[in-house]
């Protein structure tokens, strides 16, 4: 493939068509089902599905068929199929994946920005969902069209765009089972829902953490009582939760305590982590918007990367039972609840970790309080198989031609449940897991942005891999 010709075409379609579509997509508050229980009635998810479907249908992709697949009571899924071209093997398949559901609004957006307010500034498109993961469908088809415009052969390609990823992809297994005969046996999976260490080269994700998420609640009263009357007699529900948290983490270091949350780190991943630390230096932690004076955890950058990719970590993402400050009366509250999110090493089983965590938190509660842990999300992580020589060579060529720098391999701290599913379903497949979530892009948080120049080059890299996949034999 002539990457210069491909890049010129991709730049044009990105700026003339994809960016305008993403601007409209960002305006749609199509929050994932966990964050909008009435998503079907509100219709925002349907709006986003229709927009992506209509744009895709209008593109000049040779032989493409597509449909919106619907299973009763589940979020819809867009399914596209492109037949093989040229001398490609008819029974060989590439599976491309993305999602279009979004995280909730989050507070703290800069002035003039907002989750549903698309703004382009300094080559970055701000707004919720553009980078995570609205661009995926557009970028996937743009890469395919770039290949076809040069009349190059490619394998049969299936594109799946789901609408439940931010809720743990709990609908996706049903669609994979429903569509298994139409999907076939992919030899290559391309996922555009991951991150990048910088915006200056191609990054391939080789591991993803799993996750356990749920609500821990402690009840001590049936109703609130005057604090002067009750304190000293009735135990504090917040203190009960603090005691339970001491079972999970060292409050001085943040290190999690249960051994069942850990896994051994493969030697190859340690070597890749060292290479990443050498390449990025202190930008690894300088990319975060620290408040003035706050220091990063861990003693060096290698340890920081390992903490983020191969070690368990606990975040407190929500709290219930506590009024806002301006409504805080002198009352001993009846309960406190916390939303816990624990990231797991790639090789720890999410379901087993959830069961063990529930037992740890609910056993012998302090003060005999009524304690419950209700899990709402459990996902296993993913560790990539050995990279095939043809894929490494293709990625290296694509990165050098597009960015002028070598490809880098990295572990990612987030979770893509689809990858663990595919690893089980298709153990012989190769994986190109990549994405645009680089430094400062702040997926799930305020001021999320899509780095447009990086995304355009990444699309061209995907096109190169599609071509090389066909020529690997």
SULDA-V202760 format. One record per helix or strand of 2 or more residues. SS is the DSSP state (2 for helix, 1 for strand). FROM is the first residue (numbers start at 1). TO is the last residue. If there is no record, write none. Layout:
# SULDA-V202760
ss=SS from=FROM to=TO
ss=SS from=FROM to=TO
This chain:
# SULDA-V202760
ss=2 from=3 to=26
ss=2 from=33 to=35
ss=2 from=39 to=42
ss=2 from=44 to=57
ss=1 from=65 to=69
ss=1 from=77 to=82
ss=1 from=93 to=99
ss=1 from=119 to=121
ss=1 from=124 to=126
ss=2 from=130 to=149
ss=1 from=156 to=162
ss=2 from=165 to=167
ss=2 from=172 to=178
ss=2 from=180 to=183
ss=1 from=186 to=191
ss=1 from=203 to=208
ss=1 from=210 to=219
ss=1 from=225 to=226
ss=2 from=227 to=230
ss=2 from=237 to=245
ss=2 from=259 to=261
ss=2 from=267 to=280
ss=2 from=283 to=286
ss=2 from=301 to=309
ss=1 from=313 to=320
ss=2 from=325 to=327
ss=1 from=331 to=332
ss=1 from=335 to=344
ss=2 from=350 to=362
ss=2 from=366 to=368
ss=1 from=370 to=379
ss=1 from=382 to=383
ss=2 from=389 to=403
ss=1 from=408 to=412
ss=2 from=417 to=425
ss=1 from=430 to=433
ss=1 from=449 to=451
ss=2 from=452 to=470
